Amino acid sequence: MSIRGHKVYHVSSCATWSEYTVTDANYILKVDPTIDLAYASFISCGFTTGFGGVWKEAKVKSGSSVAVFGLGAVGLGAISGAKMQGATKIIGIDKNELKEEKGKAFGMTDFINPSDSDKSASQLVKELSGGMGVDYSFECTGVAPLLTESLESTKVGTGKTIAIGVGADTTVQFDLTLLFGRTLKSTVLGGMKPTSDISIIAGKCQKEEFPLQELLTHEVQLADINKAFELLKQPDCVKVVIKI
């Protein structure tokens, strides 16, 4: 990305605000023109990243238990992926009580608000999963301390944690957390490939298999883009669509 011949540095190689962008054909996906454009934007990242973390990276097995830390668009995508994969217990963890309703709409079976207890989030997850912890956990916030909590919420010996959220640098306790056979893996955009994987998500959206309308909480015009950033701070906000 450049302006007037000078290189411009941008996050994750994304230049979505450019007037013109040259893109490799492998990163372009043609979708059915009847799909709602807002929903099409949701499956380009966010929701799809969480979904892919469950489907492509963790390969969650049917009948397993799952914990999802953070119920934004990424976390809700992870819940949808867990439901599709046949997980029987899907625990959502978020400090925002309003996210409980959203989580249940996407397939969550249990909700934890860590603010309601003196216990850690991992302890609360274990209480809901028979004391052993869950088979898979997904950290979808990027909040550094939650990565250790996510790891500790999984079963000793077999538990798998996928770090999806992007945030500050963090450290993980290399003691009983990892030494007892747990697995920690990170993912970039859920391991999704545009033409082969996102096309499947797009197809499911066309069939209304996901309640993507639950993600759309606010709309603003481009001229009011500053308002969009303020809306993101509101507890009832999941996704803000900017109409051009």
N, C-alpha and C positions, 0 to 999 in steps of 0.2 A: 504494500500500500504506500502511495506517495502523494505528495501535493507540491505542485510547482517544481518537480524534479527532486524533491528531498524526501528521504525515507521517513515514514511515520510508523512509530512502534505502537502496536495494539495488542489487546489481550487474546491469547489462544489462536492467533493467526486469523481472527475473524474481523472483517471490515464491512460490517453490515450497513454502515451509514455512508458508504461510498456511493457516489453518483454512478460510477461504472466499475464493474468488477470482472476480471478475467478469471474464470474458474475451470478447473479440469473437469472433463465430461463425467468422470467417475464419481464426482461429488454432486451431480445434478440428478434430481429425481422428478420426473413428470408425474403429476397426480391427476386424478379425475377432476375436471374443471368444475364439477358440481359441489366439491367439498367446500365447506365453510372455510374462508381464508384464515380466520382466527384459529381454527382447529389445525389447519395446515401448519401454521407457525408454531403451534404447541408441539408438534411431532418432529420438528427440526432439531430440537434439543430438549432440555428440561424433562418433560414427561418421558420421552423416549430414552434419555440417559438412564433414568431410574429403572425403566422397564428392561432395558438391555443389560443392566447390571445383574438383574435376577435371571433373565433368560439366557443371555450369551456368556456372561462371565461366571456366575455361580452355578448355572445349570441346576437350579433348585429342583429337587425330586418331589414327586407326588407323595402326599402324606406327611411331609416334613413341617417343621415349625420355623417361623421367620420373625425377626424383629427389625423394624424400620425406624431409624432415628431421624426425625425431622419430617414433617408432613407438608412440605411445600410441593411444587409441581414434580420435583425429582422423586421425593418420597412417595407421593401418590402414584407415580409411575411404577415404583418398585412394588407397591402393594398390588397394583393391577397385574404385574408380571407374576407375583407369587400366587395370586388367585388363578391365573391362567395355567401355571405349572402344577396346580393341584395341592398347594400347601393347605394344611387343615387348620393351623393356628397362625394367624398373622397379627402380630402385636405392633401397634403404632405408638411412638413416643414423641410427645411434643408438649411444650409448656403453654401452648395456646389452646384453651378449651374449645374454641370454635373449630379447630381442626378435627375434632372427634367426628362430627357429622360428615365432613369431607372424606375422612378415612373410611368410614363405613360405606359411603357411596361407592367407593372403589374396591371394596372387598375386605377391609380390615375386620377382624373378629374381636380384638381387645384393644383398649386404649389406656395409656399411662400418661399422666401428667406428673412429672417428677417434683413439681412445686408443691404437690399435695402431700408429700411424705418426707420424713427425715432420712429415709433410706436412699441409697444410690439408685440410679436408673437400672443398672445391671442387676441389683438385688431384686428390684420389682419385677424385672423380666423373668428372673429365675423362679420367683413365687408363682408366676402365671404359667410356667412351663414345667411344673412338677419338681422344682428344685434343682434340676440339672442344667437348665439353660436351653437355648434354642439351637437348631441345626445351622441356621444361617442368620447373620445380621448384616444390615446395610446402613452405613453412616452417610447421611445425605445432607448434612449441614455445613461441613467444613469447619465446625467449631472444635478446636484442638482437643480439649479434654474428653469429648464424646467418643473419640476414636478408641481410647482405652476402655471406656464404658461399653462400647459396642463389642469389643473383643471379649471382655469379661462376661458378657451376657450369653456367650455361646458355650456349648458343651465342651468339657475337657476331653482332649483326644481326637475329636472329630469336628469341632465347630469351625465354621468358615465365616470370615468377615470380609466384606467388600467395601473399600473406602471410595465413595463416589463424590462426596462434597469437596469443593475446592475452597480452601481458606488459608489461615496462617500456618506457618511451619509448626510441626508438632513432634513430640517424642512419644514413644510407646514403652511402657514398662516391660523390660525383657526379663521377667521372672516367671512366676507361675502363669502369667497371662499368655505367653507364647511357648514357654518351655514344655508345657504339658500337652503339646500336640495340636494346638489350635493353628489355623491358617489365616494369614492376612494378605490380601491382594488389593491392588488399586486398579482403577479402570479409567479410560479416557472415553468420554461420551458413551459409556455403557458397552463399548466394544462393537457398536453398531456400524454396519456398512450400508451406505445410502441405497444402492440399487437392489441389493439382495435382502436386506433386513428392514430398512425403513419402509420399503414398498409393502411389506407384510403388515406393518403397523398402519399404514395408510388404508390398506384394504379393510382392516378391522374397524377403523374409524368410519369408513363408508357404511359398514354394516351396523354401526352404532353399538359395537361391543364394549366400548369404553365410554363412561359418562363424562366426556371431555367438557361438556357445558358446565360442569362443576368447577373447572379450572378458571373459567372466565368470570371474573368478579367486577372488573371495571373497564371502561373504554374512555379514551380521550382523543382529541384531535392532535395532530402534530404540533400545532401552535401552543398546545397546553402540555408539552412534554415535561416541563418542570413539575407540573402537578402530578404526573405519573410517578415520579420518584418519591413524592410525598405520600402518595397512595400506597406504595410498597411497604411503608412503615405501619400501615393500619392492620390491626389484628384480623380483620375479615378479608384481607387481600390475599389472593393466590397469584393471579396473572392479570396484568394490565395490558390491554390491546391498544396500540397507538394507530389510529386511522389516518392514512395519508390520502 
